[in-house]
Amino acid sequence: MLQAMVYEITLKGRAERTIASAFDDFDVCTAPGVTQLRGEIVDQAALHGVLERIQRLGLTLLDVHAVDDS
């Protein structure tokens, strides 16, 4: 059985309300010049879906990594 993993995805720029609502399935945090999304992603196909969503919105991806929450 697959187990969801927690990912942190960092985007260039601060999230506006519209962008934050596009990722309402993630916790959205902002810092100067960046937005960080954190949430569970069930598998690689779902991860690719999130990355496609980022691309469709014209956002700049800075970093993606799995978080070990154990």
C-alpha angles and dihedrals in degrees: 000000000000118000121210116243128212114240133191114209120189121203130189113251134022118293117250120209091262093054093044090053090051087061099040088137088068136061105250120208127175132205130171106306098351143074122207124204119198126183150114119287116191101210146340093278090056090047090054088049091055091048090051090051089053091050094048090053090052094240124154114240114215103170144356124187141155116245121219103222095178 
